[in-house]
Amino acid sequence: MKRLIYNSGSVILWLSAVVTCLAASPSRLQSLVNSAASVIVAQIDSTSFDGSVHRVQLHVVSSAKGPLLPGTTVSADFKPLGPEKAARVSGPPPQGNVLLFMNQDASGSWHLAPLGFPALGLSGAYFKIPGNALANASQAKSTTPFDAVIQLMLASAESDPSQLSRLSDIMRFSDAPAIFSAWSSSNSAPLQVFGLTVRIGSGQDADAMVAASRLNLSPTDAVNLSAAFLGYRNPDPKGVNAIGGFLKAGAPPVTLHCARALTAIHTKETVPYLIQLLDNTNPEVREIAVSGVSAFVTNMRIAEDGAASVEAMDEALNPGRRPTLPMTEAPFETVTTRQFLHWGRFKDQSEEARYISFWKTWYQQNQPQL
C-alpha cells in the first residue's frame, strides 16, 4: 500500500466529541461552533494518505475551546465527501492556518469532518486562515468561542479575498449580520461585493441593494451579485428601483436575474421596469416580464419559490378560489385583463406578440394611476 508523506503547515481544527460526522448540508456557523468539543490552532507535523483516508499529525498551538491545550499532539483521519474518486485525490498539505471540523469516536480517535460541500482530497476539510490572520484575530476581544471563530474568519477574508467563495459555504447572514454590514463598506472590493451579496440574498436588505447599484462592478461581480436577487423579496421601493438600475448594465445574466426578482416582488414600483423588459431580446426575459405584470394585476401575494409560490398562484388564478370582480385589493384586474394573464412559455410568436401588445397598451392607459 502506497503512503504519501508530507511535512509542515498549520491548521485550525474544530474537534467535536460526537460519534458521527456533522451534517453535510451548509449548517449555520453558530450550530457548528456549538457542536464542537474543541477549537484549536495547530501545526501540521505530517500528513499521509493510504488510498482512501487522509491522516494528519497535529501539534496544538492555541485553543479557543475544549480540552486540547497548547502543546498537545493529536492525530486525526479524514475521508472526503463526494464521489469515491474525489476521496482518493491527495496533495500537499495547506500552508499556513486552516479551519477544520472534527469528530471523536467511542475509542477516542479524532476524525476531520467535511465542511459541508464536496471537495477533492483534504481540501474538503479545511478553511484557510492565511498570513498574519491568527495574530490579528487574537488582538480582538473574543468573549465566546463563536466570537473567536468569527474574528479568525474575518481576519482571513481581509487578508485573502480568494477565500470568500469557501467562506460563503460556511457562513450565513444569521451567523453575524454585523460582520457582513462591515464588509459591505470595506475598502476591499471583493469583501464589499461579498458583504452586499449576503445582505441582499439572506438579509433582504434594501439599503444593501441600493449600495450595490452604485458600485462600479466588473462584469463577473455584477453577475455574481445579481444572482442574490433571485432570493430577494423585499417590496421596499428603494430596493426595487435599485434592481431597475441594474438593467442598465445590459449583461444578459444580470437582466435575467433582475427580471426574476422584479416578477417575484411585482409591486406597482416594478411595473415600469417589467414593461421595459417586454422589449428585451431574450424571449425568456419577455415571458418572465409578462408573468410579473400578471402577478401585479391580480394582486398575487409575494411568496418564496417553491410550494409557497405555487399556492399564491393558485389563490390568484383558480376559479374556485380567486375573488369575484371587481376587487378593491386588485383594482386593475378586470374581465379583459383576466384573458391576458400568463405564466410560462408562449405557444408561438403570434401569441407572445398579442400578449405583449396588450400589456403595453394597458400600461399606457393606466400609467397615471400607477
Secondary structure, 3 states (H helix, E strand, C coil): CCCEEECCCEEEEEEECCCCCCCCCCCCHHHHHHHCCEEEEEEEEEEEECCCCEEEEEEEEEEEECCCCCCCEEEEEECCCCCHHHHCCCCCCCCCEEEEEEEECCCCCEEEECCCCCCCHHHHHEEEECCCHHHHHHCCCCCCHHHHHHHHHHHHHHHCHHHHHHHHHHCCCCCCHHHHHHHCCCCCHHHHHHHHHHHHHCCCCHHHHHHHHCCCCCHHHHHHHHHHHHHCCCCCHHHHHHHHHHHHHCCHHHHHHHHHHHHHHCCHHHHHHHHHHCCCCCHHHHHHHHHHHHHHHCCCCCCCCCHHHHHHHHHHHCCCCCCCCCCCCCCCCCHHHHCCCCCCCCCCHHHHHHHHHHHHHHHHHHHHHC
